[in-house]
Amino acid sequence: MKKKIVSTLVVIGLLIVLGGYSYNVQYRQKPEIKHFTAFFSVTGRPLGMQNDIKEIIADKIGADCEENWLVGQSKEEVLNSYIASGEYPDFILGEKALLEADALIPIDEYWDDYPNIRN
């Protein structure tokens, strides 16, 4: 009789623990992921957003990056397209064409806001 009671309590305890774990995993809110874009003026192959490693990194740091590479176009064609549209990715190499189009902003005035980068 005593073994039956102990066994029942152990089973009930396991069910409670597993039920709580299942609830926590199922209803836990994922942190909001900030999305960035980047253009690299070299040939490459896009990874796409459905990449396991990119998802792990995004979960860890709270940001992801959609990178764009030269695919079937020259660097000048892509840069001219950005300049004509006036819309730029978040990260882009400071090419001379961008400088001439006044598309780049000086970063000097922002350094004090980010001491961890400055040091």
PyMOL commands that set and color helices and strands:
alter all, ss='L'
color gray80, all
select helices_A, chain A and resi 2-27+52-61+75-85+96-100+108-113+115-118
alter helices_A, ss='H'
color red, helices_A
select strands_A, chain A and resi 34-43+63-70+91-92
alter strands_A, ss='S'
color yellow, strands_A
deselect
rebuild
show_as cartoon
